Amino acid sequence: MIKLRHIFLIGCTLLLSGLLSGCHFAILDPKGIIAASEKKLFIESILLMLIVVIPVVIMSIVIPWHYRANNTKAVYTPNWAHSTLMEVVWWTIPCVIIVILSVWTWIYTHTLDPYRPLAEDKNTVMIEAIAMDWKWLFIYPEQHMATVNYMEIPVNKPVRLFISSDAPMNSLEIPRLAGQIYAMTGMQTKLNLMATSTGIYSGLSTNFSGDGFSGMTFKVGVVSQTDFDAWVKKAQQSPIHSTMSSYNQLTKPSENNPVEYFSNPERGLFSESVINIWGRCREWCSGTRVQNKDTN
């Protein structure tokens, strides 16, 4: 029976290893300066905590083996209850680790602040991102174009995302380029990032928002400046203009949306959407208060 159990455990381990071998852990393969810093912090924190974990694992094996019943060489001390040296060791080391982690947290919290600009505004690509049901709208105000479920940026150039939501609270993340930040209705958040390698990277919603949540993904193309300029010119030729009317059509719930391109977005469309949402929220809240007052 024991042999069968061991064979079963070994089989499960090998099966899981085979399944996980096909997985790609994005955080361990960063392609942007922000993601690279996050990976560095992640690995440093694990290595620091292993200072405690590894000795504990070793002792959990060595101590039972040394004090097993048939080891006559082990000293039997049933009345032993205290060791000043051991108390100092197992209190000092964790305290030192906590202090180091606290300092790192303070430093990296400010260094990786998503609102912190990576360069001057004139050298930064500005993109306005709006979460909808269940798609992402990206507006390029300086390039006079917009896209749905696709974003393209030049390599080695700072990018600043202004993020909001015209749907339930959401969250935007591009794991290999930067961290996660929320998209909130009637509010604006920011995310600064810079890609250091060309390629196609995955972006996604990391906050459940309804039936179409699983398909609320997008691709980020990182290309050279020349290719980016060519892509912008191509997108600007789209016959579909980004107006408030087309925007209202996009806000209607839909799932697994294909990539779309829009030209000449109305000036201030992003700001207008945030203000309108805030206005609708105020109206809804006011109506709720009046209804509750009448009910009472």
N, C-alpha and C positions, 0 to 999 in steps of 0.2 A: 504493500500500500504506500509505504514511504517512497519507494522507488518511482511508482507511478506519479506521485505528487511532484517529485523532483523533475521528472520528465515533462510534466504538464507546465511547471513554472519555467523551465528552460525553453520550451516551445513557445510559450506566451511572450517571453523576453525576446526571442529571435523574431517572432512575428511583428511585435511592436517596433523593434529596431528596423526591420525591413520597411514597415509603413512610414516611419518617421524619416527614413533616408531620402524619401521623395519630397519631404517638406522643405520649404525655403524660409529660413528665419530672417525676415527683412531687417530686424534691428541689428543683426550681426553682419550685415553686408550693406553698410550705408553708402550713399552716393551724393551726400551733401554735407556741408560743414556742421550743420546743426545735428543731423543724425549721427555723424561721426563723434561729436562731443557726447551725445547721449550714450553711444556704445562704450566710449571710454569710461564714463561714469558708471555704467552698468557693470563692466568687467572689474573695475577697481573696487566697487562695493562688494562684489561676490568674493574676490580674492581676500579682501579685508575680513569678511565674515568667516571665511574658511579657516582663519587662524583659530577660531573657536570650534568650528564644526569638525575639522579633521582630527584634532586631538580627542574630541568626544567620541567620534566613531571608532578610533583606534582603541581607546580605553574601554569602550563597551564590548570589545572583542577580547582584549588582553586580560582585563580584570576577571571576568567569569572563567576564562581558561586557566589563569594562574591559581585561582582559589576554588578550583573544582574539587569534588569530594575525594578523589583518589590521588591528589597531589600532596604527598606527605611533607614535602619541602616547604610548603606555604606556611607562614607564621599565622597561627590562630590567635587573634586578639579580640575577643568578644566584648571587652569593656572599653575599647577605644572609641572616642566620640568627638575629638577635636584636634585640629592641627592649625596653628596660627599661620604657618607658611602656606598651606593650601588655601586658607581663607583669603590671604592677601593675593594669591595668584588668581583665584577664580572670581574675585571682585575687581581687581585692578585691571586685568586684561579687557573684560567687557566694557568697563568705564572708559578706558582709553579708546577702544573702538568706537563707542558712542560719540565721544568728543570729536574724533577724526571725521566720522560720518556727518556730524553736525556742521563742522567747518566746510566740508565738501558741499553739503546741501546749501549752505549760505552762498558759497561762491558760485556754484552752478545755477542756482535759482536766478541770480542776477545776470550771469553770463548767457544763459539760455532763455532769458525773458523773451517770449514771442513778440512782444511789442517793441523790443529794442531794434532800431534800424541798423542794417548792416552797411549802409552807405548813404550818401546824400540822395535826396529825392530825385535829382536830375539824372543820377546814375542807376536808378532803380526802376524795374518794370512794375507798374501798378496794375493789379487785377482785383476786380470786385466779384466776390463769390456769393451766390445766393442759393441756399438749400430750399428745395421745393419737394412736393409729393410726386414722384420719388425720383428726383433728378437733380443735377447741379447746373446752375447757370453761371458762366464766367464772362464777365464784361471787361473788355480792354478799353478803358476810356481814352487813353492817349493814342491808341491804334484805330479807334473808331470801328470796333467790331465786337462780336460776342459769340460764344460757343455754348453748346450743351453737352455735358459729359465728356469733354475733352479740353485739356489745357496744354499749351505749348510754351516753353520758356527757353531763353538762351543759356548755354552753359557758362559757368563762372561769372554770372551776373546776378546781383541781388534782386530778389523778387519780394514784393509786399502784397499780401492778400488782405483785403478788407472783407470780412465775412459777416453775413447776416442770414436770416431765415424767413421765408414766407410760408412757413408750415410749422408743425410742432418742432420744439427744440431739437437740434441736431448736433452733429459733431463731424468735423473734417479732419482727416489724417492722411498723410502721404508717408508711410513708414520709412522708406529708404531715403527720404529727403528732409523730413522734419517731424516734429511731434504733433500731438492732437490738440485741437482747440475747438471750443463749442461755437455753434452757430445758433444765435438766440433771436427769437422774434422781437422786432422793434428795437433791436440793439445792434451795435457794430463791434466786432472783435477784430484782432489783427494777428497775422502770422508772417514773420519774416524768414526767408529761407534762401539758400543759394546752392544749386546743384554743381557738382564738381566733375561729373562724368556724363557723357551723352548716353541716351537710351530711352526706353519706354518703361515707365514706372506706374505702379498701381496706386490709386487713391480711393478712399472709401468713406462711407458714413459709419461711425462707430457708436451711434446712439440710436437705439431702436425707435422707429417712428411710424410703424404701421405695416400694412400688408406688403408693400413694395420695398421694404427696407433691404432685403437681401440683394436686390438688383440695383441699389443706389450706389453704384461704383463709377469710376471714371479713370481715364488714362492720362498720364502726364508725359508729354514728349519733351525731352531735353536735347536740343540741337545747337548747332553753331549759330552765331549771330547772322551769318549770311542766309542760312536755311530758315531761320526765324523770320527774317525780313521777307523772304519769298513766301512763306506760309501766311504771313499777315496780308500781303498783297492779294493772295488767292482768296482768303477769307473775306476781304473787303469787297470782292466782286459778287458776293452772294446776293441773289435777287430778293431775298427776304430781309426786310428792314426790322430792326429791333425797336418797336414802338410800344407804347403802353397797352395798345390793343393786343399785339402779339405776346407781350409779357403776361397779360391776363389769361391768354390761352395756355401759356406754359404752366401757370399756377394750378391748372386743373389736374387732379391726380391721374397719373399714368405710370406704368411699370416697364422696366427694361427698355428705356428710351434709347434710340440710336443717336449717334453724334449729329448735331445740327450746327449750321453756321448762320450768323446774322450780321448784316452790315449796318452802319450808321445808327448805332443805338442812340436813343433820345438822351440829350444832355441831362445829367442828374437823375437818371433812371434808378440807380441804386439808392441814392438818398431819398428819392420820392417813395420808393417801396418801403424803406424803413419808417418814414414818417407816416405813410398811410396805414401801415400795420399798427404802429403805435396809436394812431387815431382810432382804429377799429377796436383795439384792446381797451382804450379808455371808454369808448361807447358801450362795449360789452360789459365792462366793470360797472359803469354807471347804471346801465339797465338792470344788472343783477342786484345792485344795491337798492334801486327803486322797487324792484319786484319783491325783495326780501322785506323792505319796509312796509309795502302794502300787505304782504302776507302776515306780518306781525301785527 
